[in-house]
Amino acid sequence: MVFFPSPVLVVATYDEKGKPNAMTAAWGGICCSDPPCVTVSLRKATYTYNSLIEKKAYTINIPGKGLAEEADYFGIASGRDDDKFTVTGLTPVKADHVDAPYIKEFPISLECRIIHIADLGLHTMFVGEVLDAKVESGMFDNESTPLIEQVMPLVFASNSRNYYAIGEEIGKAFSIGNAIKRGS
């Protein structure tokens, strides 16, 4: 299937023994604004799947382009075999509102409580209500809004299986189409 770009999301959980784990997923995103919710869809075969079922919580960690190697590693190694945090040198931090770790070095982390699970076939979709958002200082405009050009989040193109950084701004959403609207 070609649908791009997809956000690169690193899902962090604790396993049944309390060991922090993280995996990279590209099937996910915003699904509701009130209450604020995000989704992530995983295969049952992943090590993270059982942690999501058991803990009913996860964090979504958004890597900037400087963390591309670590984000990719989180997706190609299994928490069954490797302690991914030890290998990468990244820091798991206990979340304030859910039973899951967030990744200290990532510019954005969302703490999510699972409110809905949908078995879709090969993947299971986990809908998480966002209870808290952590954004690295220095990533904001003057109104405390995170700036995409500061965060530089990674995106994934499923057809080529490549990562990309965000490109140039081309216009203001809900505005640049007004020229067409006025002309009709």
Sequence and secondary structure as in RCSB ss.txt:
>XXXX:A:sequence
MVFFPSPVLVVATYDEKGKPNAMTAAWGGICCSDPPCVTVSLRKATYTYNSLIEKKAYTINIPGKGLAEEADYFG
IASGRDDDKFTVTGLTPVKADHVDAPYIKEFPISLECRIIHIADLGLHTMFVGEVLDAKVESGMFDNESTPLIEQ
VMPLVFASNSRNYYAIGEEIGKAFSIGNAIKRGS
>XXXX:A:secstr
     EE EEEEEE TTS EEEEEE SEEEEEETTEEEEEEEETTSHHHHHHHHH EEEEEE BGGGHHHHHHHH
HS TTT  HHHHH   EEE SSSSSEEETTSSEEEEEEEEEEEE SSEEEEEEEEEEEEE TT B TTS B HHH
H BEEEETTTTEEEE       TTTTTHHHHHH 
